[in-house]
Amino acid sequence: MGALELRNKLTEQFNLFIQDDSKLVALDGIFDAMNVVDSPSLVSEEHYKIVEERRRKYHSGETKGSSWEEVKQSLKSKYGF
């Protein structure tokens, strides 16, 4: 489907949707969510670099991860729960 066809389809659906007053509040919430200005990340750039480096090491085989089952078994063995 091309952009023009998609635009026309969405316009038709939108026109039907807004005829129901109860859906206007939901639609307003969707638009508010879409128009949120990007806020600075709570995670520092330095932490992103650490995660990126660990991911690189994992994918290159320098380090090894554990499955969730292995982690659970280790915790059960170590702490008894």
PDB file of N, CA, C and O in Angstrom, chain B, residues numbered from 101:
ATOM      1  N   MET B 101       0.854  -1.170   0.000  1.00  0.00           N
ATOM      2  CA  MET B 101       0.000   0.000   0.000  1.00  0.00           C
ATOM      3  C   MET B 101       0.899   1.232   0.000  1.00  0.00           C
ATOM      4  O   MET B 101       1.809   1.349   0.820  1.00  0.00           O
ATOM      5  N   GLY B 102       0.637   2.133  -0.913  1.00  0.00           N
ATOM      6  CA  GLY B 102       1.416   3.357  -1.012  1.00  0.00           C
ATOM      7  C   GLY B 102       1.030   4.361   0.055  1.00  0.00           C
ATOM      8  O   GLY B 102       0.036   4.190   0.760  1.00  0.00           O
ATOM      9  N   ALA B 103       1.824   5.403   0.163  1.00  0.00           N
ATOM     10  CA  ALA B 103       1.593   6.424   1.190  1.00  0.00           C
ATOM     11  C   ALA B 103       0.243   7.106   0.999  1.00  0.00           C
ATOM     12  O   ALA B 103      -0.471   7.345   1.973  1.00  0.00           O
ATOM     13  N   LEU B 104      -0.113   7.419  -0.235  1.00  0.00           N
ATOM     14  CA  LEU B 104      -1.383   8.101  -0.497  1.00  0.00           C
ATOM     15  C   LEU B 104      -2.563   7.204  -0.135  1.00  0.00           C
ATOM     16  O   LEU B 104      -3.529   7.663   0.475  1.00  0.00           O
ATOM     17  N   GLU B 105      -2.489   5.928  -0.508  1.00  0.00           N
ATOM     18  CA  GLU B 105      -3.563   4.994  -0.168  1.00  0.00           C
ATOM     19  C   GLU B 105      -3.693   4.844   1.340  1.00  0.00           C
ATOM     20  O   GLU B 105      -4.800   4.832   1.877  1.00  0.00           O
ATOM     21  N   LEU B 106      -2.564   4.732   2.017  1.00  0.00           N
ATOM     22  CA  LEU B 106      -2.574   4.601   3.472  1.00  0.00           C
ATOM     23  C   LEU B 106      -3.155   5.852   4.117  1.00  0.00           C
ATOM     24  O   LEU B 106      -3.949   5.761   5.053  1.00  0.00           O
ATOM     25  N   ARG B 107      -2.761   7.019   3.619  1.00  0.00           N
ATOM     26  CA  ARG B 107      -3.279   8.277   4.151  1.00  0.00           C
ATOM     27  C   ARG B 107      -4.796   8.335   4.003  1.00  0.00           C
ATOM     28  O   ARG B 107      -5.497   8.707   4.944  1.00  0.00           O
ATOM     29  N   ASN B 108      -5.304   7.974   2.837  1.00  0.00           N
ATOM     30  CA  ASN B 108      -6.752   7.996   2.598  1.00  0.00           C
ATOM     31  C   ASN B 108      -7.476   7.001   3.493  1.00  0.00           C
ATOM     32  O   ASN B 108      -8.529   7.316   4.049  1.00  0.00           O
ATOM     33  N   LYS B 109      -6.919   5.804   3.636  1.00  0.00           N
ATOM     34  CA  LYS B 109      -7.523   4.785   4.497  1.00  0.00           C
ATOM     35  C   LYS B 109      -7.592   5.276   5.942  1.00  0.00           C
ATOM     36  O   LYS B 109      -8.629   5.156   6.596  1.00  0.00           O
ATOM     37  N   LEU B 110      -6.489   5.826   6.433  1.00  0.00           N
ATOM     38  CA  LEU B 110      -6.457   6.311   7.814  1.00  0.00           C
ATOM     39  C   LEU B 110      -7.394   7.493   8.020  1.00  0.00           C
ATOM     40  O   LEU B 110      -8.010   7.618   9.078  1.00  0.00           O
ATOM     41  N   THR B 111      -7.508   8.355   7.022  1.00  0.00           N
ATOM     42  CA  THR B 111      -8.424   9.498   7.116  1.00  0.00           C
ATOM     43  C   THR B 111      -9.860   9.011   7.246  1.00  0.00           C
ATOM     44  O   THR B 111     -10.622   9.532   8.059  1.00  0.00           O
ATOM     45  N   GLU B 112     -10.231   8.018   6.451  1.00  0.00           N
ATOM     46  CA  GLU B 112     -11.588   7.463   6.536  1.00  0.00           C
ATOM     47  C   GLU B 112     -11.831   6.841   7.905  1.00  0.00           C
ATOM     48  O   GLU B 112     -12.873   7.072   8.519  1.00  0.00           O
ATOM     49  N   GLN B 113     -10.869   6.051   8.385  1.00  0.00           N
ATOM     50  CA  GLN B 113     -11.012   5.417   9.693  1.00  0.00           C
ATOM     51  C   GLN B 113     -11.067   6.458  10.806  1.00  0.00           C
ATOM     52  O   GLN B 113     -11.838   6.314  11.754  1.00  0.00           O
ATOM     53  N   PHE B 114     -10.265   7.486  10.694  1.00  0.00           N
ATOM     54  CA  PHE B 114     -10.238   8.551  11.687  1.00  0.00           C
ATOM     55  C   PHE B 114     -11.589   9.260  11.744  1.00  0.00           C
ATOM     56  O   PHE B 114     -12.106   9.530  12.828  1.00  0.00           O
ATOM     57  N   ASN B 115     -12.157   9.560  10.582  1.00  0.00           N
ATOM     58  CA  ASN B 115     -13.456  10.241  10.538  1.00  0.00           C
ATOM     59  C   ASN B 115     -14.545   9.410  11.195  1.00  0.00           C
ATOM     60  O   ASN B 115     -15.416   9.966  11.865  1.00  0.00           O
ATOM     61  N   LEU B 116     -14.521   8.102  11.022  1.00  0.00           N
ATOM     62  CA  LEU B 116     -15.494   7.236  11.690  1.00  0.00           C
ATOM     63  C   LEU B 116     -15.237   7.195  13.192  1.00  0.00           C
ATOM     64  O   LEU B 116     -16.174   7.218  13.990  1.00  0.00           O
ATOM     65  N   PHE B 117     -13.990   7.135  13.563  1.00  0.00           N
ATOM     66  CA  PHE B 117     -13.594   7.012  14.960  1.00  0.00           C
ATOM     67  C   PHE B 117     -14.028   8.222  15.778  1.00  0.00           C
ATOM     68  O   PHE B 117     -14.530   8.064  16.891  1.00  0.00           O
ATOM     69  N   ILE B 118     -13.844   9.426  15.243  1.00  0.00           N
ATOM     70  CA  ILE B 118     -14.128  10.631  16.034  1.00  0.00           C
ATOM     71  C   ILE B 118     -15.613  10.929  16.143  1.00  0.00           C
ATOM     72  O   ILE B 118     -15.999  11.849  16.864  1.00  0.00           O
ATOM     73  N   GLN B 119     -16.446  10.183  15.453  1.00  0.00           N
ATOM     74  CA  GLN B 119     -17.887  10.383  15.602  1.00  0.00           C
ATOM     75  C   GLN B 119     -18.385   9.852  16.937  1.00  0.00           C
ATOM     76  O   GLN B 119     -19.459  10.241  17.395  1.00  0.00           O
ATOM     77  N   ASP B 120     -17.628   8.980  17.559  1.00  0.00           N
ATOM     78  CA  ASP B 120     -17.979   8.419  18.863  1.00  0.00           C
ATOM     79  C   ASP B 120     -17.291   9.254  19.939  1.00  0.00           C
ATOM     80  O   ASP B 120     -16.074   9.183  20.113  1.00  0.00           O
ATOM     81  N   ASP B 121     -18.092  10.054  20.663  1.00  0.00           N
ATOM     82  CA  ASP B 121     -17.533  10.961  21.671  1.00  0.00           C
ATOM     83  C   ASP B 121     -16.717  10.233  22.743  1.00  0.00           C
ATOM     84  O   ASP B 121     -15.751  10.784  23.270  1.00  0.00           O
ATOM     85  N   SER B 122     -17.104   9.004  23.062  1.00  0.00           N
ATOM     86  CA  SER B 122     -16.390   8.279  24.115  1.00  0.00           C
ATOM     87  C   SER B 122     -14.961   7.935  23.693  1.00  0.00           C
ATOM     88  O   SER B 122     -14.100   7.705  24.543  1.00  0.00           O
ATOM     89  N   LYS B 123     -14.711   7.900  22.402  1.00  0.00           N
ATOM     90  CA  LYS B 123     -13.373   7.565  21.920  1.00  0.00           C
ATOM     91  C   LYS B 123     -12.466   8.786  21.811  1.00  0.00           C
ATOM     92  O   LYS B 123     -11.258   8.647  21.619  1.00  0.00           O
ATOM     93  N   LEU B 124     -13.037   9.973  21.930  1.00  0.00           N
ATOM     94  CA  LEU B 124     -12.233  11.185  21.791  1.00  0.00           C
ATOM     95  C   LEU B 124     -11.181  11.311  22.890  1.00  0.00           C
ATOM     96  O   LEU B 124     -10.059  11.747  22.634  1.00  0.00           O
ATOM     97  N   VAL B 125     -11.548  10.929  24.112  1.00  0.00           N
ATOM     98  CA  VAL B 125     -10.598  11.011  25.228  1.00  0.00           C
ATOM     99  C   VAL B 125      -9.417  10.072  24.970  1.00  0.00           C
ATOM    100  O   VAL B 125      -8.263  10.438  25.192  1.00  0.00           O
ATOM    101  N   ALA B 126      -9.717   8.860  24.500  1.00  0.00           N
ATOM    102  CA  ALA B 126      -8.645   7.914  24.198  1.00  0.00           C
ATOM    103  C   ALA B 126      -7.757   8.451  23.084  1.00  0.00           C
ATOM    104  O   ALA B 126      -6.532   8.350  23.155  1.00  0.00           O
ATOM    105  N   LEU B 127      -8.368   9.011  22.073  1.00  0.00           N
ATOM    106  CA  LEU B 127      -7.613   9.564  20.953  1.00  0.00           C
ATOM    107  C   LEU B 127      -6.737  10.731  21.408  1.00  0.00           C
ATOM    108  O   LEU B 127      -5.598  10.867  20.963  1.00  0.00           O
ATOM    109  N   ASP B 128      -7.266  11.563  22.286  1.00  0.00           N
ATOM    110  CA  ASP B 128      -6.493  12.679  22.821  1.00  0.00           C
ATOM    111  C   ASP B 128      -5.267  12.162  23.581  1.00  0.00           C
ATOM    112  O   ASP B 128      -4.179  12.729  23.476  1.00  0.00           O
ATOM    113  N   GLY B 129      -5.454  11.084  24.346  1.00  0.00           N
ATOM    114  CA  GLY B 129      -4.333  10.487  25.068  1.00  0.00           C
ATOM    115  C   GLY B 129      -3.274   9.939  24.131  1.00  0.00           C
ATOM    116  O   GLY B 129      -2.078  10.057  24.397  1.00  0.00           O
ATOM    117  N   ILE B 130      -3.715   9.341  23.033  1.00  0.00           N
ATOM    118  CA  ILE B 130      -2.768   8.813  22.047  1.00  0.00           C
ATOM    119  C   ILE B 130      -1.958   9.948  21.442  1.00  0.00           C
ATOM    120  O   ILE B 130      -0.738   9.847  21.310  1.00  0.00           O
ATOM    121  N   PHE B 131      -2.642  11.038  21.072  1.00  0.00           N
ATOM    122  CA  PHE B 131      -1.924  12.172  20.491  1.00  0.00           C
ATOM    123  C   PHE B 131      -0.954  12.787  21.489  1.00  0.00           C
ATOM    124  O   PHE B 131       0.155  13.176  21.123  1.00  0.00           O
ATOM    125  N   ASP B 132      -1.371  12.878  22.757  1.00  0.00           N
ATOM    126  CA  ASP B 132      -0.462  13.400  23.784  1.00  0.00           C
ATOM    127  C   ASP B 132       0.791  12.534  23.885  1.00  0.00           C
ATOM    128  O   ASP B 132       1.904  13.051  23.987  1.00  0.00           O
ATOM    129  N   ALA B 133       0.602  11.213  23.857  1.00  0.00           N
ATOM    130  CA  ALA B 133       1.740  10.302  23.965  1.00  0.00           C
ATOM    131  C   ALA B 133       2.668  10.426  22.761  1.00  0.00           C
ATOM    132  O   ALA B 133       3.884  10.297  22.900  1.00  0.00           O
ATOM    133  N   MET B 134       2.108  10.673  21.593  1.00  0.00           N
ATOM    134  CA  MET B 134       2.915  10.781  20.377  1.00  0.00           C
ATOM    135  C   MET B 134       3.679  12.094  20.317  1.00  0.00           C
ATOM    136  O   MET B 134       4.719  12.174  19.662  1.00  0.00           O
ATOM    137  N   ASN B 135       3.184  13.114  20.983  1.00  0.00           N
ATOM    138  CA  ASN B 135       3.781  14.438  20.899  1.00  0.00           C
ATOM    139  C   ASN B 135       4.704  14.763  22.063  1.00  0.00           C
ATOM    140  O   ASN B 135       5.102  15.916  22.234  1.00  0.00           O
ATOM    141  N   VAL B 136       5.046  13.765  22.862  1.00  0.00           N
ATOM    142  CA  VAL B 136       5.922  13.992  24.003  1.00  0.00           C
ATOM    143  C   VAL B 136       7.306  14.389  23.493  1.00  0.00           C
ATOM    144  O   VAL B 136       7.866  13.751  22.601  1.00  0.00           O
ATOM    145  N   VAL B 137       7.834  15.445  24.075  1.00  0.00           N
ATOM    146  CA  VAL B 137       9.173  15.898  23.714  1.00  0.00           C
ATOM    147  C   VAL B 137      10.176  14.950  24.352  1.00  0.00           C
ATOM    148  O   VAL B 137      10.042  14.581  25.518  1.00  0.00           O
ATOM    149  N   ASP B 138      11.174  14.561  23.583  1.00  0.00           N
ATOM    150  CA  ASP B 138      12.195  13.668  24.122  1.00  0.00           C
ATOM    151  C   ASP B 138      12.849  14.303  25.336  1.00  0.00           C
ATOM    152  O   ASP B 138      13.276  15.457  25.306  1.00  0.00           O
ATOM    153  N   SER B 139      12.915  13.525  26.399  1.00  0.00           N
ATOM    154  CA  SER B 139      13.574  14.011  27.604  1.00  0.00           C
ATOM    155  C   SER B 139      14.920  13.309  27.721  1.00  0.00           C
ATOM    156  O   SER B 139      15.116  12.226  27.168  1.00  0.00           O
ATOM    157  N   PRO B 140      15.829  13.922  28.431  1.00  0.00           N
ATOM    158  CA  PRO B 140      17.143  13.290  28.574  1.00  0.00           C
ATOM    159  C   PRO B 140      17.009  11.944  29.282  1.00  0.00           C
ATOM    160  O   PRO B 140      16.154  11.767  30.150  1.00  0.00           O
ATOM    161  N   SER B 141      17.852  11.015  28.907  1.00  0.00           N
ATOM    162  CA  SER B 141      17.817   9.679  29.484  1.00  0.00           C
ATOM    163  C   SER B 141      18.265   9.720  30.942  1.00  0.00           C
ATOM    164  O   SER B 141      19.125  10.514  31.325  1.00  0.00           O
ATOM    165  N   LEU B 142      17.665   8.854  31.736  1.00  0.00           N
ATOM    166  CA  LEU B 142      18.082   8.733  33.125  1.00  0.00           C
ATOM    167  C   LEU B 142      19.354   7.893  33.241  1.00  0.00           C
ATOM    168  O   LEU B 142      20.009   7.880  34.283  1.00  0.00           O
ATOM    169  N   VAL B 143      19.692   7.195  32.158  1.00  0.00           N
ATOM    170  CA  VAL B 143      20.894   6.370  32.129  1.00  0.00           C
ATOM    171  C   VAL B 143      22.016   7.186  31.499  1.00  0.00           C
ATOM    172  O   VAL B 143      21.859   7.749  30.415  1.00  0.00           O
ATOM    173  N   SER B 144      23.137   7.241  32.187  1.00  0.00           N
ATOM    174  CA  SER B 144      24.251   8.055  31.695  1.00  0.00           C
ATOM    175  C   SER B 144      24.884   7.434  30.449  1.00  0.00           C
ATOM    176  O   SER B 144      24.770   6.231  30.212  1.00  0.00           O
ATOM    177  N   GLU B 145      25.538   8.261  29.675  1.00  0.00           N
ATOM    178  CA  GLU B 145      26.246   7.800  28.479  1.00  0.00           C
ATOM    179  C   GLU B 145      27.342   6.806  28.868  1.00  0.00           C
ATOM    180  O   GLU B 145      27.596   5.843  28.145  1.00  0.00           O
ATOM    181  N   GLU B 146      27.981   7.038  29.999  1.00  0.00           N
ATOM    182  CA  GLU B 146      29.037   6.137  30.477  1.00  0.00           C
ATOM    183  C   GLU B 146      28.487   4.731  30.716  1.00  0.00           C
ATOM    184  O   GLU B 146      29.140   3.738  30.395  1.00  0.00           O
ATOM    185  N   HIS B 147      27.284   4.658  31.282  1.00  0.00           N
ATOM    186  CA  HIS B 147      26.687   3.341  31.529  1.00  0.00           C
ATOM    187  C   HIS B 147      26.340   2.647  30.208  1.00  0.00           C
ATOM    188  O   HIS B 147      26.524   1.437  30.080  1.00  0.00           O
ATOM    189  N   TYR B 148      25.842   3.402  29.233  1.00  0.00           N
ATOM    190  CA  TYR B 148      25.577   2.826  27.912  1.00  0.00           C
ATOM    191  C   TYR B 148      26.853   2.230  27.327  1.00  0.00           C
ATOM    192  O   TYR B 148      26.816   1.163  26.713  1.00  0.00           O
ATOM    193  N   LYS B 149      27.972   2.909  27.514  1.00  0.00           N
ATOM    194  CA  LYS B 149      29.253   2.413  26.994  1.00  0.00           C
ATOM    195  C   LYS B 149      29.659   1.109  27.679  1.00  0.00           C
ATOM    196  O   LYS B 149      30.174   0.196  27.034  1.00  0.00           O
ATOM    197  N   ILE B 150      29.424   1.029  28.988  1.00  0.00           N
ATOM    198  CA  ILE B 150      29.739  -0.195  29.729  1.00  0.00           C
ATOM    199  C   ILE B 150      28.901  -1.356  29.197  1.00  0.00           C
ATOM    200  O   ILE B 150      29.421  -2.443  28.947  1.00  0.00           O
ATOM    201  N   VAL B 151      27.609  -1.119  29.028  1.00  0.00           N
ATOM    202  CA  VAL B 151      26.717  -2.165  28.518  1.00  0.00           C
ATOM    203  C   VAL B 151      27.122  -2.567  27.102  1.00  0.00           C
ATOM    204  O   VAL B 151      27.135  -3.751  26.767  1.00  0.00           O
ATOM    205  N   GLU B 152      27.446  -1.595  26.288  1.00  0.00           N
ATOM    206  CA  GLU B 152      27.867  -1.863  24.912  1.00  0.00           C
ATOM    207  C   GLU B 152      29.127  -2.731  24.886  1.00  0.00           C
ATOM    208  O   GLU B 152      29.225  -3.661  24.085  1.00  0.00           O
ATOM    209  N   GLU B 153      30.083  -2.430  25.754  1.00  0.00           N
ATOM    210  CA  GLU B 153      31.322  -3.203  25.817  1.00  0.00           C
ATOM    211  C   GLU B 153      31.052  -4.626  26.294  1.00  0.00           C
ATOM    212  O   GLU B 153      31.628  -5.573  25.759  1.00  0.00           O
ATOM    213  N   ARG B 154      30.188  -4.789  27.285  1.00  0.00           N
ATOM    214  CA  ARG B 154      29.849  -6.131  27.772  1.00  0.00           C
ATOM    215  C   ARG B 154      29.125  -6.934  26.690  1.00  0.00           C
ATOM    216  O   ARG B 154      29.354  -8.135  26.542  1.00  0.00           O
ATOM    217  N   ARG B 155      28.267  -6.276  25.953  1.00  0.00           N
ATOM    218  CA  ARG B 155      27.547  -6.941  24.860  1.00  0.00           C
ATOM    219  C   ARG B 155      28.531  -7.395  23.777  1.00  0.00           C
ATOM    220  O   ARG B 155      28.428  -8.508  23.260  1.00  0.00           O
ATOM    221  N   ARG B 156      29.468  -6.538  23.448  1.00  0.00           N
ATOM    222  CA  ARG B 156      30.479  -6.884  22.446  1.00  0.00           C
ATOM    223  C   ARG B 156      31.269  -8.114  22.890  1.00  0.00           C
ATOM    224  O   ARG B 156      31.496  -9.032  22.103  1.00  0.00           O
ATOM    225  N   LYS B 157      31.684  -8.123  24.160  1.00  0.00           N
ATOM    226  CA  LYS B 157      32.449  -9.254  24.684  1.00  0.00           C
ATOM    227  C   LYS B 157      31.625 -10.540  24.661  1.00  0.00           C
ATOM    228  O   LYS B 157      32.150 -11.611  24.354  1.00  0.00           O
ATOM    229  N   TYR B 158      30.348 -10.436  24.981  1.00  0.00           N
ATOM    230  CA  TYR B 158      29.478 -11.611  24.968  1.00  0.00           C
ATOM    231  C   TYR B 158      29.362 -12.170  23.552  1.00  0.00           C
ATOM    232  O   TYR B 158      29.492 -13.376  23.346  1.00  0.00           O
ATOM    233  N   HIS B 159      29.119 -11.297  22.583  1.00  0.00           N
ATOM    234  CA  HIS B 159      28.945 -11.743  21.202  1.00  0.00           C
ATOM    235  C   HIS B 159      30.247 -12.241  20.573  1.00  0.00           C
ATOM    236  O   HIS B 159      30.211 -13.058  19.652  1.00  0.00           O
ATOM    237  N   SER B 160      31.373 -11.770  21.048  1.00  0.00           N
ATOM    238  CA  SER B 160      32.657 -12.235  20.503  1.00  0.00           C
ATOM    239  C   SER B 160      33.138 -13.509  21.197  1.00  0.00           C
ATOM    240  O   SER B 160      34.131 -14.105  20.779  1.00  0.00           O
ATOM    241  N   GLY B 161      32.441 -13.929  22.254  1.00  0.00           N
ATOM    242  CA  GLY B 161      32.824 -15.145  22.962  1.00  0.00           C
ATOM    243  C   GLY B 161      33.817 -14.921  24.081  1.00  0.00           C
ATOM    244  O   GLY B 161      34.266 -15.881  24.707  1.00  0.00           O
ATOM    245  N   GLU B 162      34.172 -13.665  24.349  1.00  0.00           N
ATOM    246  CA  GLU B 162      35.130 -13.374  25.427  1.00  0.00           C
ATOM    247  C   GLU B 162      34.527 -13.658  26.797  1.00  0.00           C
ATOM    248  O   GLU B 162      35.244 -14.019  27.730  1.00  0.00           O
ATOM    249  N   THR B 163      33.227 -13.497  26.920  1.00  0.00           N
ATOM    250  CA  THR B 163      32.534 -13.800  28.174  1.00  0.00           C
ATOM    251  C   THR B 163      31.353 -14.707  27.859  1.00  0.00           C
ATOM    252  O   THR B 163      30.939 -14.828  26.706  1.00  0.00           O
ATOM    253  N   LYS B 164      30.819 -15.337  28.887  1.00  0.00           N
ATOM    254  CA  LYS B 164      29.716 -16.276  28.721  1.00  0.00           C
ATOM    255  C   LYS B 164      28.591 -15.870  29.658  1.00  0.00           C
ATOM    256  O   LYS B 164      28.832 -15.405  30.772  1.00  0.00           O
ATOM    257  N   GLY B 165      27.391 -16.044  29.208  1.00  0.00           N
ATOM    258  CA  GLY B 165      26.231 -15.761  30.039  1.00  0.00           C
ATOM    259  C   GLY B 165      25.665 -17.052  30.606  1.00  0.00           C
ATOM    260  O   GLY B 165      26.154 -18.142  30.310  1.00  0.00           O
ATOM    261  N   SER B 166      24.638 -16.918  31.418  1.00  0.00           N
ATOM    262  CA  SER B 166      23.959 -18.074  31.997  1.00  0.00           C
ATOM    263  C   SER B 166      22.491 -18.013  31.627  1.00  0.00           C
ATOM    264  O   SER B 166      21.910 -16.933  31.520  1.00  0.00           O
ATOM    265  N   SER B 167      21.899 -19.172  31.432  1.00  0.00           N
ATOM    266  CA  SER B 167      20.460 -19.208  31.175  1.00  0.00           C
ATOM    267  C   SER B 167      19.727 -18.892  32.474  1.00  0.00           C
ATOM    268  O   SER B 167      20.306 -18.957  33.558  1.00  0.00           O
ATOM    269  N   TRP B 168      18.461 -18.554  32.350  1.00  0.00           N
ATOM    270  CA  TRP B 168      17.663 -18.251  33.534  1.00  0.00           C
ATOM    271  C   TRP B 168      17.590 -19.489  34.431  1.00  0.00           C
ATOM    272  O   TRP B 168      17.630 -19.362  35.655  1.00  0.00           O
ATOM    273  N   GLU B 169      17.483 -20.672  33.845  1.00  0.00           N
ATOM    274  CA  GLU B 169      17.439 -21.902  34.631  1.00  0.00           C
ATOM    275  C   GLU B 169      18.741 -22.098  35.415  1.00  0.00           C
ATOM    276  O   GLU B 169      18.708 -22.513  36.574  1.00  0.00           O
ATOM    277  N   GLU B 170      19.878 -21.804  34.792  1.00  0.00           N
ATOM    278  CA  GLU B 170      21.166 -21.918  35.483  1.00  0.00           C
ATOM    279  C   GLU B 170      21.255 -20.929  36.645  1.00  0.00           C
ATOM    280  O   GLU B 170      21.767 -21.262  37.713  1.00  0.00           O
ATOM    281  N   VAL B 171      20.762 -19.733  36.434  1.00  0.00           N
ATOM    282  CA  VAL B 171      20.783 -18.715  37.494  1.00  0.00           C
ATOM    283  C   VAL B 171      19.899 -19.153  38.655  1.00  0.00           C
ATOM    284  O   VAL B 171      20.305 -19.056  39.813  1.00  0.00           O
ATOM    285  N   LYS B 172      18.693 -19.635  38.356  1.00  0.00           N
ATOM    286  CA  LYS B 172      17.786 -20.087  39.420  1.00  0.00           C
ATOM    287  C   LYS B 172      18.406 -21.242  40.208  1.00  0.00           C
ATOM    288  O   LYS B 172      18.336 -21.267  41.437  1.00  0.00           O
ATOM    289  N   GLN B 173      19.009 -22.193  39.502  1.00  0.00           N
ATOM    290  CA  GLN B 173      19.629 -23.335  40.178  1.00  0.00           C
ATOM    291  C   GLN B 173      20.789 -22.884  41.059  1.00  0.00           C
ATOM    292  O   GLN B 173      20.965 -23.390  42.167  1.00  0.00           O
ATOM    293  N   SER B 174      21.568 -21.947  40.575  1.00  0.00           N
ATOM    294  CA  SER B 174      22.686 -21.420  41.355  1.00  0.00           C
ATOM    295  C   SER B 174      22.191 -20.743  42.635  1.00  0.00           C
ATOM    296  O   SER B 174      22.768 -20.931  43.707  1.00  0.00           O
ATOM    297  N   LEU B 175      21.122 -19.956  42.516  1.00  0.00           N
ATOM    298  CA  LEU B 175      20.560 -19.290  43.696  1.00  0.00           C
ATOM    299  C   LEU B 175      19.994 -20.299  44.686  1.00  0.00           C
ATOM    300  O   LEU B 175      20.152 -20.146  45.897  1.00  0.00           O
ATOM    301  N   LYS B 176      19.332 -21.334  44.165  1.00  0.00           N
ATOM    302  CA  LYS B 176      18.793 -22.372  45.052  1.00  0.00           C
ATOM    303  C   LYS B 176      19.918 -23.077  45.794  1.00  0.00           C
ATOM    304  O   LYS B 176      19.821 -23.327  46.995  1.00  0.00           O
ATOM    305  N   SER B 177      20.984 -23.394  45.069  1.00  0.00           N
ATOM    306  CA  SER B 177      22.117 -24.088  45.691  1.00  0.00           C
ATOM    307  C   SER B 177      22.812 -23.214  46.727  1.00  0.00           C
ATOM    308  O   SER B 177      23.183 -23.682  47.804  1.00  0.00           O
ATOM    309  N   LYS B 178      22.978 -21.960  46.395  1.00  0.00           N
ATOM    310  CA  LYS B 178      23.742 -21.055  47.258  1.00  0.00           C
ATOM    311  C   LYS B 178      22.936 -20.590  48.468  1.00  0.00           C
ATOM    312  O   LYS B 178      23.462 -20.536  49.579  1.00  0.00           O
ATOM    313  N   TYR B 179      21.646 -20.251  48.254  1.00  0.00           N
ATOM    314  CA  TYR B 179      20.854 -19.638  49.319  1.00  0.00           C
ATOM    315  C   TYR B 179      19.698 -20.509  49.798  1.00  0.00           C
ATOM    316  O   TYR B 179      19.032 -20.169  50.776  1.00  0.00           O
ATOM    317  N   GLY B 180      19.455 -21.615  49.128  1.00  0.00           N
ATOM    318  CA  GLY B 180      18.409 -22.527  49.572  1.00  0.00           C
ATOM    319  C   GLY B 180      16.992 -22.080  49.267  1.00  0.00           C
ATOM    320  O   GLY B 180      16.054 -22.518  49.934  1.00  0.00           O
ATOM    321  N   PHE B 181      16.813 -21.224  48.279  1.00  0.00           N
ATOM    322  CA  PHE B 181      15.434 -20.855  47.915  1.00  0.00           C
ATOM    323  C   PHE B 181      15.198 -20.932  46.449  1.00  0.00           C
ATOM    324  O   PHE B 181      14.091 -20.653  45.987  1.00  0.00           O
TER     325      PHE B 181
END
